Amino acid sequence: MGSPMTEADRGRPEGPQTEVTLTKGFYTCKFLVTQWEYQQIMGTNTSYCQGDAGDTNHPVEACGWFNATNYCAKLTARERQAGRLPENWGYRLPTEAEWEYACRAGTTTRFSYGDDPGYSNLFKYGWCHVNIATTNKPPGVSYFVLAHYYRTQPVGRKAPNPWGLYDMHGLVSEWCLDWYGRLSGGSVTDPQGPRTGTERVIRNGSWLDNPQALRSAMREGAGPSNLSGIYGFRTVLALNDQ
């Protein structure tokens, strides 16, 4: 977890690089949670960049960490009540280690598809401010900054990583379970971050970021009440003791 000192465009929070062993399996959602999925569970759509003509396949954003975890709890309760989920399984946010493991998909390069030193292949896999900005106003609600419009795109429109997971490089940054803190270095097993903190881990770059922020090792923190339109999430499904 994290990036080596030699990685181009690395950030200080990405070190020291830490060897992680995960001993418990989990399922990861192929896509970011969409506005439609969120509204079905929570009864509302918090997103700023809502689509036009009922297009709710954009990722949900502006919900914050607390609502993301509430979504997981309510989804778990619904699926158990419907008899589709055993009592000892539940939906939750990924730990930071689980997220990076899923993002890298067995790779050690800057991106899951390679190092891409000039970012020439990035736009096949991800959205950032470079390829999402437009001078023509798109349908729906968008941000207008320095004569350009910015808004999210529907999930799954870019190529997946080697494990078939979409939008692991860009579109929206993703909430994780862990409190945000310095990586420990050395070797750890099933890490879950610091015991306390003021910010939760955010992984992945977003539509607002530069290309270097979409690297697999990129990490930052945000207050759990932060309702920014660049933060979304995906769920994992795992045994409750994880």
C-alpha positions as CSV (number, residue, x, y, z in Angstrom):
1,M,0.0,0.0,0.0
2,G,1.3,3.4,-0.9
3,S,4.0,4.3,-3.5
4,P,7.7,3.8,-3.7
5,M,10.0,6.8,-3.4
6,T,10.9,6.5,-7.1
7,E,7.3,6.8,-8.3
8,A,6.7,9.9,-10.5
9,D,4.3,12.5,-9.1
10,R,3.9,10.7,-5.8
11,G,2.6,12.6,-2.8
12,R,4.0,12.6,0.7
13,P,1.0,10.9,2.3
14,E,1.7,7.8,0.1
15,G,4.6,6.6,2.2
16,P,6.2,4.8,3.8
17,Q,5.2,2.0,1.4
18,T,3.6,-0.7,3.5
19,E,3.4,-4.5,2.8
20,V,-0.1,-5.6,3.5
21,T,-1.5,-9.1,3.9
22,L,-5.3,-9.5,3.7
23,T,-6.5,-12.8,5.2
24,K,-10.3,-12.4,4.7
25,G,-12.1,-12.4,1.3
26,F,-14.6,-9.8,0.2
27,Y,-16.7,-8.9,-2.8
28,T,-16.2,-5.4,-4.4
29,C,-18.9,-3.6,-6.4
30,K,-18.0,-3.3,-10.0
31,F,-19.3,0.2,-10.2
32,L,-19.6,3.3,-8.0
33,V,-23.0,3.6,-6.2
34,T,-25.2,5.4,-8.6
35,Q,-27.7,8.1,-7.8
36,W,-30.6,5.7,-8.7
37,E,-29.3,3.1,-6.3
38,Y,-28.8,5.6,-3.5
39,Q,-32.3,7.0,-4.0
40,Q,-33.8,3.6,-3.9
41,I,-32.3,3.0,-0.4
42,M,-32.2,6.4,1.1
43,G,-35.2,8.0,-0.4
44,T,-33.3,11.1,-1.7
45,N,-30.6,12.1,-4.1
46,T,-28.0,14.3,-2.5
47,S,-25.9,14.8,-5.7
48,Y,-25.2,18.2,-7.1
49,C,-24.5,16.9,-10.7
50,Q,-27.9,15.4,-11.3
51,G,-28.6,14.3,-14.8
52,D,-31.4,15.4,-17.2
53,A,-34.5,13.5,-18.2
54,G,-34.2,11.1,-15.2
55,D,-30.6,10.1,-15.9
56,T,-29.6,8.8,-12.5
57,N,-26.7,6.5,-13.6
58,H,-24.2,9.1,-12.6
59,P,-22.4,8.3,-9.3
60,V,-24.0,9.6,-6.2
61,E,-21.9,12.4,-4.6
62,A,-22.3,15.1,-1.9
63,C,-23.6,12.6,0.6
64,G,-20.7,12.5,3.0
65,W,-19.2,9.5,4.9
66,F,-22.0,9.2,7.4
67,N,-24.7,8.8,4.7
68,A,-22.4,6.4,2.8
69,T,-22.2,4.1,5.8
70,N,-26.0,4.6,6.5
71,Y,-26.6,3.5,2.9
72,C,-24.6,0.3,3.5
73,A,-26.5,-0.5,6.7
74,K,-29.9,0.1,5.1
75,L,-28.9,-2.0,2.0
76,T,-27.9,-4.8,4.3
77,A,-31.2,-4.7,6.2
78,R,-33.2,-4.7,3.0
79,E,-31.4,-7.6,1.5
80,R,-31.6,-9.7,4.7
81,Q,-35.3,-8.9,5.0
82,A,-35.8,-10.1,1.4
83,G,-34.0,-13.3,2.2
84,R,-31.2,-12.6,-0.3
85,L,-28.4,-12.1,2.3
86,P,-27.4,-14.4,5.2
87,E,-27.3,-12.9,8.7
88,N,-23.5,-13.1,8.9
89,W,-22.9,-11.1,5.7
90,G,-23.2,-7.3,5.3
91,Y,-22.5,-4.4,3.0
92,R,-20.0,-1.7,4.1
93,L,-17.4,0.6,2.8
94,P,-14.0,-0.9,1.9
95,T,-11.0,-0.5,4.2
96,E,-8.2,1.5,2.6
97,A,-6.2,-1.6,2.2
98,E,-9.1,-3.4,0.5
99,W,-9.6,-0.5,-1.8
100,E,-6.0,-0.3,-3.0
101,Y,-5.9,-4.1,-3.4
102,A,-9.0,-4.0,-5.6
103,C,-7.7,-0.9,-7.5
104,R,-4.3,-2.4,-8.3
105,A,-5.7,-5.8,-9.3
106,G,-2.3,-7.5,-8.8
107,T,-0.3,-4.7,-10.3
108,T,2.6,-2.6,-8.9
109,T,2.6,0.1,-11.5
110,R,1.3,3.7,-11.1
111,F,-2.0,2.7,-12.6
112,S,-3.7,-0.7,-12.9
113,Y,-3.0,-0.6,-16.6
114,G,0.7,0.4,-16.4
115,D,3.0,3.3,-15.4
116,D,1.9,5.6,-18.3
117,P,4.6,8.2,-17.6
118,G,3.0,10.8,-20.0
119,Y,-0.6,10.0,-19.1
120,S,-1.2,9.2,-22.7
121,N,-3.5,6.2,-22.0
122,L,-5.2,7.5,-18.9
123,F,-8.3,8.8,-20.7
124,K,-9.2,5.2,-21.8
125,Y,-9.6,4.4,-18.1
126,G,-10.6,7.5,-16.1
127,W,-12.1,10.9,-15.9
128,C,-10.3,14.0,-14.5
129,H,-10.6,17.7,-15.1
130,V,-8.6,17.4,-18.3
131,N,-11.1,15.2,-20.2
132,I,-14.3,16.1,-18.4
133,A,-14.2,19.9,-18.9
134,T,-16.2,21.4,-21.8
135,T,-17.0,24.9,-23.0
136,N,-20.4,23.8,-24.1
137,K,-23.0,23.5,-21.3
138,P,-24.0,19.9,-20.8
139,P,-27.5,18.7,-19.9
140,G,-28.3,18.7,-16.2
141,V,-26.6,20.5,-13.4
142,S,-22.8,21.3,-13.7
143,Y,-20.1,23.4,-12.1
144,F,-18.9,26.4,-14.1
145,V,-15.3,27.4,-13.4
146,L,-13.0,29.6,-15.5
147,A,-15.2,29.4,-18.6
148,H,-15.5,25.6,-18.5
149,Y,-18.4,23.3,-17.4
150,Y,-17.6,20.3,-15.1
151,R,-20.0,17.5,-14.2
152,T,-19.9,13.8,-13.5
153,Q,-20.4,11.2,-16.2
154,P,-22.4,7.9,-16.0
155,V,-20.5,5.1,-14.3
156,G,-18.8,2.3,-16.3
157,R,-18.1,4.3,-19.5
158,K,-14.3,3.8,-19.3
159,A,-12.4,0.6,-19.5
160,P,-12.2,-1.5,-16.3
161,N,-9.1,-2.6,-14.5
162,P,-7.8,-6.1,-14.9
163,W,-10.3,-7.5,-12.4
164,G,-13.3,-5.9,-14.1
165,L,-13.8,-3.0,-11.7
166,Y,-14.8,0.3,-13.3
167,D,-13.9,3.9,-12.5
168,M,-11.0,3.0,-10.1
169,H,-9.1,5.9,-11.7
170,G,-11.1,9.0,-11.5
171,L,-14.7,10.2,-11.8
172,V,-15.3,10.7,-8.1
173,S,-13.0,10.1,-5.1
174,E,-14.2,7.3,-2.8
175,W,-14.9,7.1,0.9
176,C,-13.2,4.3,2.9
177,L,-13.9,3.0,6.4
178,D,-10.6,4.0,8.0
179,W,-9.7,7.1,9.9
180,Y,-7.0,8.9,7.9
181,G,-3.4,8.7,9.2
182,R,0.2,8.1,8.2
183,L,1.0,4.7,6.7
184,S,2.8,2.5,9.1
185,G,5.5,1.1,6.9
186,G,6.9,-2.5,7.4
187,S,4.5,-5.4,7.2
188,V,0.9,-5.4,8.5
189,T,-2.1,-7.8,8.4
190,D,-5.7,-6.7,7.8
191,P,-5.0,-3.0,8.6
192,Q,-8.0,-0.8,9.5
193,G,-6.2,2.5,10.0
194,P,-5.8,4.5,13.2
195,R,-8.3,4.0,16.1
196,T,-9.4,7.6,16.1
197,G,-9.0,10.7,14.0
198,T,-10.8,13.7,12.5
199,E,-10.8,12.7,8.8
200,R,-11.8,9.5,7.0
201,V,-9.7,8.1,4.2
202,I,-10.4,9.2,0.6
203,R,-9.0,7.2,-2.3
204,N,-9.0,7.8,-6.0
205,G,-9.0,11.1,-7.8
206,S,-12.0,12.9,-9.1
207,W,-13.4,14.9,-12.1
208,L,-11.8,18.0,-10.4
209,D,-8.3,16.6,-10.1
210,N,-5.2,16.5,-12.2
211,P,-4.1,13.2,-13.9
212,Q,-1.5,12.4,-11.2
213,A,-4.2,12.2,-8.6
214,L,-5.8,9.2,-10.4
215,R,-2.8,6.9,-9.6
216,S,-3.5,3.8,-7.6
217,A,-1.5,5.0,-4.5
218,M,-3.1,8.4,-4.2
219,R,-4.6,9.0,-0.8
220,E,-6.0,11.9,1.3
221,G,-8.4,12.5,4.1
222,A,-11.7,14.5,4.5
223,G,-14.0,15.2,7.4
224,P,-16.8,12.7,7.5
225,S,-19.4,15.5,7.3
226,N,-17.9,16.8,4.1
227,L,-20.6,17.0,1.4
228,S,-18.3,17.8,-1.5
229,G,-19.5,16.9,-5.0
230,I,-16.2,15.2,-5.7
231,Y,-16.7,12.4,-3.1
232,G,-18.7,9.3,-3.8
233,F,-18.3,5.6,-2.8
234,R,-18.6,1.9,-3.7
235,T,-19.6,-0.9,-1.4
236,V,-18.0,-4.2,-0.5
237,L,-19.8,-7.3,0.7
238,A,-18.1,-9.3,3.5
239,L,-18.6,-11.4,6.6
240,N,-19.6,-9.3,9.6
241,D,-16.5,-10.1,11.6
242,Q,-14.3,-8.2,9.1
